[in-house]
Amino acid sequence: RAESAEQNDWPWVGKPGWTLSRFLRAESAEQNDWPWVGKPGWTLSRFLRAESAEETSPGQSVAPPWVGQKNSGVPCKGTGKDRELSTIPVSPSALAGRTPLVFGTQGVAPLALGWFTLPFQGGGRVKGGGRVSSLHPQKTLASIAAWNPIENFPPIGNLLLSVLTLLLCLFLAGCGSSFPRADLVFLNGAEPETLDPALITGQPEGRIADALFEGLTTFDAAAKPVPGVAERWEISPDGRIYTFHLRPEARWSNGERVTAEDFVRSWRRVLEPATGSEYASQLYHLHNGRAFNQGQISDFAQVGVRALDPATLEVTLENPTPYFLDLCALVTLLPVHAATLARFPDDWTKPGKLVCNGAYLLADWRINDRIRLAKNPLYWNRDKVALRTVDILPISKANTAFNFYAVGQADLLMDKGLVPNQLLDELKKRPDFHAAPFLGVYFLRFNCTRPPFNDPRVRRAFALVIDKRLLVDKITRAGEKPAQSLTPPGTGGYEPPPGLARDPAQARALLAQAGYPGGKGFPRVSYLYSEGELNEGLAVELQAMFQRELGVSIDLQRQEWKVYLRSMSSLDYDLCRASWVGDYNDPNTFLGCFVTGDGNNRTGWSNPRYDTLLAEAARAPDPQRRLGIFAQAERLLVSEQAPICPLYYYVGIQFYDSSRLGGIQANLLDEHPLKAMFWKKGEH
């Protein structure tokens, strides 16, 4: 964005509206003199894929090392109109002796050539999502200089060298204001949409909120509910009334005591329709919780939660709920500081304003850079919190994220979507690779309010042509199992009924019955998915399956995480990727999402029979009868009406050195609280 030659002397300086991306698409030598100038249709990406020296540097005797090498590639990401470059053809021999940054100490695969995926961290932005400031400059330059740009590539060597110099300058300029390294740095996926517990819907946001706030109960490292703000409780003989006794040492970060009234106000806020909490249904277990949220009653005193005194909270449930103590640890039920909300209604979750009661404080939040957490000196259990500071990095690109981990800029990678899938076969052999199944499922949502997916025959036809085994073998590659049900088998002792088995012939017959024989006349629809290489690979494969088996063409629509969540919630899509991780070990955490009007339904599907079955299951006193009712409901959901299509069950993946970092345990809920983590003696 330089505006004068004193800032830099690149050709667009002083030309209003010019940017690097426009410069790269220049069409005349007056705009720039790069080799593709004046060649119609040429872009930087095509230039990098050149197959002859004449294409890349006419008249030059030395071509870039990739020229003429087509049989192998290295991961490299790009953006903009040059599209994403999954590989640039580079031969291993061409890179011999010049290997740039590698994926970890095993040398699995080199990243090469360019500013497309640079392992920088800090505030400066670089094309392709790289960041600048905290790597040692000598190490950084060495890692990205795969070849000498001036010696090997005269036409643009000086410019490439200028890029490296510019990055180094940005690094040096940022040193004075950069953070000291936190005790723990972990990669968390996307930039958080919000830190408001009432509004959180995603796992990345939930991990942070769980560190900032604490509920009546809290999850330990094994994802078991243990005493949190409540030091003890009693349960009535009929299992409907819980009396919680709050510990006197539980404090807000401003020194005020956490009271029972704080929970009453926070839960009321979740249930108030004006809040728009998509997870309000988690409080439908309260007596009259659903009625209040849906506007059937307006007096909150009729809802089953009240403060008997500042230290005693009484909760009355509609029905016995064996997993209610798990619910009390969930992000939606976390307390918030009412006075802070009243004072800063629009930005109460910002650093310097947020008042919290958890193990950590929000020390800093730099959008698309990092969130810094600092140990809360007023937290009641502070002596058991080992990490003083934690940095949370919002990086959603798998190659970039893994680079950060591989070069030691992050200690912990906690999301399968942040691992380059093409390298999984090799990465699984590493000692810092950790994988375990958990209660999570990847599935498709159909928008049942829009044609053509308002017709269950069309939805079933799409579901019947998906080769789920191919998806897990070719794309996900971490040992995931194809899903025939929404609810993972064994959840709370439940065995779901089998769903739709692949049957392309039946699918084509259903599509013809719906008025689209051979796909003729089928409207153009889009498949919505969130950013990330895994989601992209699945999207491309699904697109091919629908075209091949049904004769239907669909467009692919990728959106940034926050926008994707909004599109899904507002039903602004045709069909989309989705996922769900169980909040507790019971089928209701999956099947309850698709009751009419539930904030997590997000399909527009409504079925009175399904709603009745879920209500019957909630009232059923006999456990086996209850599971049988769930099976009826799931058959209706997955096989008969198909507003969703399960694809595969999740396998949780983390990368960390277990010989050094402790407090992380595989568990069914994929819960890994930061306050439980610690560095083993002498390791940090």
C-alpha positions in Angstrom: 0.0 0.0 0.0 3.0 2.3 -0.4 2.3 5.7 -1.7 5.7 7.1 -2.3 9.1 6.0 -3.6 10.5 6.6 -0.2 8.4 3.8 1.1 9.3 1.5 -1.8 10.0 1.9 -5.5 7.8 -0.9 -6.9 6.0 0.1 -10.2 2.6 0.7 -8.8 3.8 3.4 -6.3 1.9 6.6 -6.9 -0.8 5.0 -9.0 -4.1 5.3 -7.1 -6.0 2.1 -6.6 -3.0 -0.1 -7.5 -2.2 -3.2 -5.4 0.2 -6.1 -5.7 -2.6 -8.3 -7.1 -3.3 -5.8 -9.9 0.4 -5.5 -10.5 0.7 -9.2 -11.0 -2.0 -9.1 -13.7 -0.4 -6.2 -15.5 -1.0 -6.2 -19.3 1.7 -3.7 -20.5 5.3 -3.0 -19.9 4.3 0.5 -18.7 2.6 -1.2 -15.8 5.5 -3.6 -15.1 8.1 -5.6 -17.1 7.6 -9.1 -15.8 8.0 -11.8 -18.4 4.2 -12.5 -18.8 3.4 -8.9 -19.7 1.7 -8.6 -23.0 0.8 -12.3 -23.2 -3.0 -12.6 -23.1 -4.3 -14.9 -20.4 -1.0 -15.1 -18.6 -0.9 -14.9 -14.8 1.6 -15.5 -12.2 0.3 -19.0 -11.6 0.6 -19.9 -15.2 4.1 -18.4 -15.2 5.1 -20.6 -12.3 3.9 -23.7 -14.2 5.9 -22.8 -17.3 7.4 -25.7 -19.2 10.2 -24.0 -21.1 12.7 -21.3 -20.6 11.2 -19.4 -23.4 7.9 -19.2 -21.6 9.4 -17.9 -18.4 12.4 -15.8 -19.4 12.8 -15.2 -23.2 16.4 -14.8 -24.1 17.7 -16.0 -20.8 20.0 -19.0 -20.7 19.0 -20.0 -17.2 15.4 -21.0 -16.4 13.8 -21.5 -12.9 14.5 -25.0 -11.6 10.9 -26.2 -12.1 10.9 -25.7 -15.9 10.4 -28.9 -17.7 9.8 -30.9 -14.5 6.3 -32.2 -14.4 6.3 -35.5 -12.4 6.4 -34.3 -8.9 5.3 -31.4 -6.8 5.5 -29.6 -3.5 2.7 -28.0 -1.5 2.3 -24.3 -2.2 -0.7 -22.1 -1.7 -1.8 -19.1 -3.6 -4.7 -16.7 -3.6 -6.6 -14.3 -5.7 -7.3 -14.7 -9.4 -4.2 -16.8 -9.7 -6.3 -19.5 -7.9 -4.9 -21.9 -5.3 -1.9 -23.8 -6.4 -2.0 -27.1 -4.7 1.3 -28.1 -6.3 3.9 -26.4 -8.4 5.8 -28.9 -10.6 9.3 -29.1 -9.1 11.6 -32.1 -9.4 13.5 -33.3 -6.3 16.7 -33.1 -8.2 16.1 -29.4 -8.9 15.8 -28.7 -5.2 18.7 -30.9 -4.2 21.0 -29.1 -1.8 18.5 -26.2 -1.6 15.6 -27.8 0.4 13.5 -25.0 2.0 11.3 -25.4 5.0 10.2 -29.0 5.7 7.3 -30.4 7.5 8.9 -31.3 10.8 12.1 -33.0 11.6 11.4 -36.0 9.5 11.7 -34.1 6.3 8.4 -35.3 5.0 8.0 -32.8 2.2 9.5 -29.5 1.4 7.5 -26.3 0.9 9.0 -24.3 -1.8 9.1 -21.2 -4.0 7.4 -18.3 -2.8 5.7 -16.0 -0.5 2.5 -18.2 -0.9 2.9 -20.0 2.4 5.5 -18.4 4.7 5.9 -19.5 8.3 5.9 -16.0 9.7 4.1 -14.9 12.8 3.0 -11.4 13.9 1.2 -8.5 12.5 2.4 -8.0 8.9 0.3 -9.6 6.1 1.9 -11.5 3.3 0.2 -12.9 0.2 -1.4 -16.2 1.0 -1.9 -15.7 4.7 1.7 -15.6 5.9 2.7 -13.4 8.8 5.7 -11.5 9.7 7.6 -10.8 12.9 8.8 -13.5 15.2 11.1 -15.9 13.4 14.8 -15.4 13.6 15.6 -13.4 10.4 18.5 -15.5 9.4 16.6 -18.8 9.8 13.6 -17.3 8.0 15.5 -16.2 5.0 17.4 -19.5 4.9 14.1 -21.5 5.1 12.4 -19.8 2.2 15.4 -19.2 -0.1 15.0 -22.5 -2.0 17.2 -21.1 -4.7 19.1 -18.0 -5.3 16.7 -15.7 -7.1 19.3 -13.5 -8.8 21.5 -16.3 -9.9 18.8 -18.7 -11.1 16.1 -16.3 -12.2 17.4 -13.0 -13.5 14.1 -11.5 -14.8 12.5 -11.3 -11.4 15.4 -12.2 -9.1 15.8 -8.6 -7.8 12.1 -8.3 -7.1 12.1 -11.6 -5.2 15.1 -10.4 -3.2 13.2 -7.2 -2.6 10.3 -9.3 -1.2 12.7 -11.1 1.2 14.2 -7.8 2.2 10.8 -6.3 2.8 9.8 -9.2 5.0 13.0 -8.9 7.0 12.4 -5.2 7.5 8.9 -5.9 8.7 10.3 -8.4 11.1 12.8 -6.0 12.5 10.3 -3.2 12.7 8.0 -5.4 14.7 10.5 -6.6 17.2 10.0 -3.7 19.6 6.3 -4.3 20.0 6.1 -8.1 19.6 5.0 -10.3 22.4 7.4 -12.5 24.4 6.7 -16.1 23.6 3.8 -17.5 25.7 4.2 -20.5 27.9 2.0 -22.4 25.4 1.2 -21.5 21.7 -1.5 -23.5 20.1 -3.2 -23.5 16.7 -7.0 -23.2 17.0 -8.3 -23.0 13.4 -10.4 -20.0 12.4 -10.6 -16.6 13.8 -13.3 -16.7 16.6 -16.7 -15.4 15.5 -17.5 -14.3 19.1 -16.4 -14.9 22.7 -20.0 -14.4 24.1 -21.0 -17.8 25.6 -24.6 -17.2 24.7 -23.8 -16.8 21.0 -20.9 -19.3 20.5 -21.7 -22.1 18.1 -18.2 -23.3 17.0 -15.5 -25.4 18.7 -12.7 -22.9 18.2 -14.7 -20.3 20.1 -15.7 -22.7 22.7 -12.2 -23.7 23.6 -11.4 -20.0 24.4 -14.5 -19.4 26.3 -13.9 -22.4 28.5 -10.6 -20.9 29.5 -12.1 -17.5 30.3 -15.3 -18.6 32.1 -16.3 -21.4 34.4 -19.7 -22.9 35.0 -21.3 -24.8 38.0 -19.2 -27.8 36.8 -16.2 -27.9 34.6 -14.6 -30.6 32.4 -11.3 -32.2 33.5 -8.7 -33.6 31.1 -10.8 -36.7 30.6 -13.9 -34.7 29.8 -15.6 -35.7 33.0 -17.7 -33.1 34.8 -16.1 -32.1 38.1 -17.0 -29.3 40.6 -16.4 -25.8 39.2 -18.0 -22.7 40.7 -20.3 -25.2 42.6 -18.3 -27.0 45.3 -21.1 -29.5 45.9 -24.7 -30.3 45.1 -27.7 -32.5 46.0 -30.2 -34.2 43.6 -33.8 -34.9 44.6 -34.9 -38.6 44.6 -37.0 -38.1 41.4 -33.9 -36.7 39.6 -35.6 -33.4 38.8 -34.3 -30.9 41.4 -30.6 -29.9 41.7 -29.4 -27.7 44.6 -26.0 -26.3 43.9 -23.8 -24.7 46.6 -21.3 -22.1 45.3 -17.9 -21.9 46.7 -17.2 -18.6 48.6 -13.8 -18.2 46.9 -15.2 -18.1 43.4 -14.6 -14.5 42.1 -15.0 -12.4 39.0 -11.8 -11.0 37.7 -12.8 -7.6 39.1 -12.9 -9.1 42.6 -16.6 -9.4 43.0 -18.0 -12.7 44.3 -19.7 -15.1 41.8 -23.3 -15.5 43.0 -26.3 -17.7 42.3 -28.0 -14.6 40.8 -25.2 -14.4 38.2 -26.3 -17.8 36.9 -30.0 -16.9 36.9 -29.3 -13.7 34.9 -27.0 -15.5 32.5 -29.4 -18.4 31.8 -32.2 -16.0 31.4 -30.2 -14.0 28.8 -29.6 -17.3 26.8 -33.4 -18.0 26.8 -34.6 -14.5 26.0 -35.6 -14.6 22.3 -34.0 -11.2 21.7 -30.6 -12.7 22.4 -30.8 -15.1 19.5 -28.9 -17.9 21.1 -28.7 -20.8 18.7 -27.9 -23.1 21.6 -30.9 -21.9 23.8 -32.2 -25.5 23.5 -29.5 -26.6 26.0 -31.7 -24.9 28.6 -35.0 -26.5 27.4 -34.3 -29.2 30.1 -35.3 -26.5 32.7 -38.9 -26.5 33.7 -40.6 -24.0 31.3 -37.3 -23.2 29.6 -38.7 -24.0 26.1 -41.9 -22.2 26.8 -40.1 -19.0 27.8 -37.7 -19.1 24.8 -40.6 -19.6 22.4 -42.7 -16.8 23.9 -45.4 -19.0 25.3 -44.8 -17.5 28.8 -43.2 -14.2 29.7 -42.7 -14.5 33.4 -39.2 -15.8 34.0 -40.1 -16.6 37.6 -41.9 -19.6 36.1 -38.7 -21.1 34.7 -36.9 -23.7 36.8 -33.9 -21.8 38.1 -33.8 -19.5 41.1 -31.3 -18.1 43.6 -32.2 -19.2 47.2 -29.4 -17.0 48.5 -26.1 -15.7 47.1 -24.4 -19.0 47.5 -27.3 -21.4 46.6 -28.9 -22.1 43.2 -31.9 -24.3 42.8 -32.6 -25.9 39.3 -35.8 -27.7 38.5 -35.9 -29.8 35.3 -38.8 -30.9 33.1 -37.7 -34.5 33.3 -34.9 -36.5 34.9 -31.8 -35.7 32.8 -28.9 -38.0 33.6 -26.4 -35.8 31.8 -27.4 -32.5 33.4 -24.0 -32.2 35.2 -22.3 -32.4 31.8 -24.6 -29.7 30.5 -23.6 -27.4 33.4 -20.0 -27.4 32.0 -21.1 -26.4 28.5 -20.2 -23.0 27.0 -23.9 -21.9 26.7 -24.4 -22.3 30.4 -21.3 -20.3 31.5 -22.0 -17.3 33.6 -21.3 -13.7 32.3 -20.9 -10.5 34.3 -24.2 -8.6 34.0 -22.9 -5.2 35.0 -20.2 -5.4 32.3 -22.8 -6.3 29.6 -24.9 -3.3 30.7 -21.9 -0.9 30.6 -20.4 -2.2 27.3 -23.3 -3.8 25.4 -21.5 -3.9 22.1 -17.9 -4.8 23.0 -17.9 -6.3 26.4 -15.8 -9.2 25.3 -12.8 -7.0 24.3 -9.5 -6.9 26.3 -9.6 -4.4 29.1 -13.4 -4.7 29.3 -14.1 -8.4 29.7 -14.8 -9.5 33.3 -14.6 -13.3 33.6 -14.4 -15.9 36.3 -12.3 -18.7 34.6 -8.7 -19.8 34.9 -7.5 -17.1 32.4 -7.9 -13.5 31.5 -8.2 -12.0 28.0 -4.9 -10.1 27.9 -4.9 -9.2 24.2 -6.9 -9.9 21.0 -5.4 -9.0 17.6 -7.7 -10.0 14.9 -6.3 -12.6 12.5 -3.1 -12.6 14.5 -3.4 -14.0 18.0 -5.3 -14.1 21.3 -3.2 -13.9 24.4 -4.6 -15.4 27.6 -3.0 -14.7 31.0 -3.4 -16.7 34.2 -6.2 -15.2 36.4 -4.8 -14.4 39.8 -8.3 -14.4 41.3 -9.3 -17.8 40.0 -10.3 -20.1 42.9 -8.1 -23.0 41.7 -5.2 -20.9 40.4 -2.6 -23.0 42.2 -3.5 -25.9 39.9 -3.1 -23.8 36.7 0.4 -24.4 35.4 0.5 -22.2 32.3 0.9 -18.5 33.0 0.3 -17.3 29.4 -1.3 -19.0 26.3 -1.2 -17.7 22.7 -4.0 -18.9 20.5 -3.3 -18.5 16.7 -6.2 -18.3 14.3 -4.8 -20.1 11.2 -7.2 -22.1 9.1 -4.9 -23.1 6.2 -3.5 -26.5 6.8 -0.1 -26.0 5.2 0.4 -22.7 7.0 -0.7 -24.1 10.3 1.5 -27.1 10.1 4.5 -25.0 9.1 4.0 -23.0 12.3 4.1 -26.2 14.3 6.9 -27.8 12.3 9.3 -24.9 12.9 8.5 -24.7 16.6 6.4 -21.5 16.4 3.5 -23.5 18.0 3.5 -26.2 20.6 0.2 -27.8 20.0 -2.0 -28.3 16.9 -5.5 -29.4 18.0 -7.6 -29.8 14.8 -7.6 -32.4 12.1 -8.4 -29.7 9.6 -5.0 -28.1 10.2 -3.1 -31.1 9.0 -2.2 -31.5 5.3 -4.1 -34.5 4.3 -1.7 -35.5 1.5 1.0 -36.0 4.1 -1.1 -38.0 6.7 0.3 -41.4 5.7 3.8 -40.2 6.6 2.8 -37.9 9.5 1.0 -40.8 11.3 4.4 -42.4 11.8 5.7 -39.6 13.9 5.9 -39.8 17.7 4.1 -36.4 18.1 1.1 -37.6 16.2 -1.9 -38.4 18.4 -5.3 -39.8 17.2 -8.4 -41.1 18.8 -12.1 -41.4 17.9 -14.6 -39.1 19.6 -18.3 -38.3 19.4 -18.2 -36.3 16.2 -19.7 -36.6 12.7 -19.1 -34.8 9.4 -22.3 -34.5 7.4 -24.2 -32.6 4.7 -27.2 -30.3 5.3 -29.8 -29.8 2.7 -31.8 -26.5 2.7 -35.3 -28.0 2.9 -36.9 -24.5 2.4 -35.6 -24.2 -1.2 -36.3 -26.1 -4.3 -35.1 -28.6 -5.4 -34.1 -29.8 -1.9 -37.5 -29.3 -0.4 -38.3 -32.6 -2.0 -37.1 -35.6 0.1 -36.7 -37.7 -3.1 -34.0 -35.3 -4.3 -32.3 -35.3 -0.9 -32.3 -39.1 -0.8 -31.0 -39.3 -4.4 -28.0 -37.1 -3.5 -27.3 -39.2 -0.4 -27.5 -42.5 -2.3 -24.7 -41.6 -4.7 -22.0 -40.6 -2.2 -19.2 -43.1 -1.9 -18.3 -42.5 1.7 -15.5 -45.2 1.7 -13.8 -43.3 -1.1 -14.0 -40.1 0.8 -12.3 -41.4 3.9 -9.7 -43.5 2.0 -8.8 -40.8 -0.5 -9.4 -37.5 1.2 -9.5 -37.7 5.1 -7.0 -40.6 5.4 -6.8 -40.6 9.2 -8.7 -43.8 9.9 -12.2 -42.3 9.9 -15.1 -44.7 9.5 -17.9 -44.0 7.0 -21.1 -42.9 8.7 -24.4 -44.6 8.2 -26.1 -42.7 11.0 -25.9 -39.2 12.5 -25.2 -40.6 16.0 -21.9 -42.5 16.3 -22.5 -46.1 17.3 -22.1 -46.8 21.0 -23.1 -43.2 22.1 -24.5 -43.7 25.6 -25.0 -47.4 24.9 -27.1 -46.7 21.8 -26.8 -48.5 18.5 -28.4 -46.5 15.6 -30.3 -48.1 12.8 -28.4 -48.3 9.4 -28.9 -45.4 7.1 -29.0 -45.2 3.3 -26.5 -47.5 1.6 -24.9 -46.4 -1.7 -27.3 -47.2 -4.6 -26.8 -45.0 -7.7 -29.5 -46.8 -9.6 -32.1 -46.1 -7.0 -30.8 -42.5 -6.8 -31.3 -41.9 -10.5 -34.8 -43.4 -10.2 -35.7 -41.1 -7.4 -34.4 -38.1 -9.2 -36.5 -39.0 -12.3 -39.6 -39.4 -10.1 -38.9 -35.9 -8.8 -38.9 -34.6 -12.4 -35.2 -34.6 -13.3 -34.5 -37.7 -15.4 -30.8 -38.0 -16.0 -30.4 -34.6 -14.3 -32.2 -32.8 -17.1 -33.8 -29.6 -16.0 -32.1 -29.7 -12.6 -31.5 -26.1 -11.4 -28.0 -24.8 -10.8 -27.2 -25.2 -7.1 -24.2 -24.4 -4.9 -22.4 -26.5 -2.3 -21.3 -24.3 0.6 -18.3 -25.1 2.7 -15.9 -23.4 5.1 -12.2 -22.7 4.3 -9.6 -25.4 4.8 -7.9 -28.0 2.5 -9.9 -30.9 3.9 -13.2 -29.2 3.2 -12.0 -28.2 -0.3 -11.0 -31.8 -1.1 -14.3 -33.2 0.0 -16.2 -30.5 -1.9 -14.4 -31.3 -5.2 -15.0 -35.1 -4.8 -18.7 -34.6 -4.0 -19.1 -32.3 -7.0 -17.6 -35.1 -9.2 -19.9 -37.8 -7.7 -23.1 -35.8 -8.3 -22.1 -35.0 -11.9 -21.0 -38.6 -12.7 -23.9 -40.4 -11.1 -26.8 -38.0 -11.4 -25.8 -35.8 -14.3 -26.1 -32.8 -12.0 -23.7 -29.9 -12.0 -23.2 -28.0 -8.8 -21.1 -24.9 -8.0 -18.6 -24.8 -5.1 -18.9 -21.9 -2.7 -16.2 -21.5 -0.1 -16.6 -18.9 2.7 -14.5 -17.7 5.6 -15.5 -19.3 8.9 -17.6 -16.4 10.3 -19.5 -15.8 7.0 -20.0 -19.6 6.6 -21.7 -19.8 10.0 -23.9 -16.9 9.2 -24.9 -18.3 5.9 -25.8 -21.6 7.4 -27.8 -20.1 10.3 -29.8 -17.9 7.9 -30.4 -20.7 5.5 -28.6 -18.9 2.8 -27.4 -22.0 1.0 -28.6 -24.9 -1.1 -26.5 -27.8 0.4 -23.5 -27.4 2.7 -20.9 -29.2 4.8 -21.6 -29.5 8.5 -20.3 -31.1 11.6 -21.4 -31.9 15.1 -19.4 -32.8 18.1 -21.4 -34.3 21.0 -21.7 -32.1 24.1 -22.4 -35.2 26.3 -22.4 -38.9 25.9 -26.0 -39.4 24.9 -27.9 -39.7 21.6 -29.9 -36.7 22.4 -26.9 -34.4 21.8 -27.1 -35.4 18.1 -30.8 -36.1 17.5 -32.1 -33.1 19.5 -30.5 -30.7 17.0 -33.2 -31.4 14.4 -36.3 -30.8 16.4 -38.4 -28.0 14.8 -37.0 -24.6 15.6 -33.9 -25.8 17.3 -31.1 -23.3 16.8 -28.8 -26.1 15.5 -31.3 -27.4 13.0 -30.1 -25.1 10.2 -31.9 -27.0 7.5 -35.5 -25.6 7.7 -36.7 -29.2 8.1 -39.7 -29.7 10.4 -41.5 -32.9 11.1 -44.2 -33.3 13.8 -43.6 -37.0 14.1 -39.9 -36.5 14.7 -40.6 -33.8 17.4 -43.1 -36.1 19.1 -40.6 -39.0 19.2 -37.9 -36.8 20.8 -40.4 -35.5 23.4 -41.4 -39.1 24.2 -37.7 -40.1 24.6 -37.2 -37.3 27.1 -40.1 -38.6 29.2 -39.3 -42.3 28.9 -38.4 -43.7 32.4 -37.0 -47.0 31.0 -33.5 -46.6 29.4 -34.0 -49.3 26.8 -37.3 -48.0 25.7 -35.8 -44.5 25.4 -33.0 -45.8 23.1 -35.6 -47.6 21.0 -37.5 -44.3 20.5 -34.3 -42.6 19.5 -33.8 -45.3 16.8 -37.3 -44.6 15.3 -36.4 -40.9 15.2 -33.1 -41.5 13.6 -34.5 -43.7 10.9 -37.0 -41.0 10.0 -34.2 -38.3 10.0 -31.5 -40.2 8.0 -33.3 -42.7 5.8 -36.8 -41.5 5.2 -36.7 -37.7 5.1 -32.9 -37.1 4.8 -32.6 -33.4 5.5 -29.0 -34.4 6.3 -26.5 -37.0 5.0 -23.9 -38.3 7.4 -20.5 -38.9 5.7 -18.0 -40.1 8.3 -17.3 -40.2 12.1 -14.5 -38.0 13.3 -11.1 -39.1 14.5 -9.5 -36.5 16.8 -5.9 -35.5 15.8 -3.4 -33.5 17.8 0.2 -32.9 17.3 2.4 -32.3 20.4 5.4 -33.7 22.1 3.9 -35.9 24.9 7.3 -36.4 26.5 7.2 -32.6 27.3 3.6 -31.5 27.3 1.1 -33.1 29.7 -2.5 -32.7 30.7 -4.0 -33.8 27.3 -6.0 -37.0 27.2 -8.0 -38.6 24.4 -11.7 -38.5 25.3 -15.1 -38.9 23.7 -16.0 -35.2 23.7 -12.7 -33.9 22.3 -12.5 -31.6 25.3 -8.9 -30.4 26.1 -9.1 -27.7 28.8 -6.1 -25.4 28.8 -6.1 -25.1 32.6 -5.3 -28.9 32.7 -2.2 -28.6 30.6 1.4 -28.4 31.9 5.0 -28.7 30.9 6.7 -31.6 32.4 9.6 -30.9 34.8 12.5 -29.3 33.1 10.8 -29.2 29.6 10.0 -25.5 29.2 
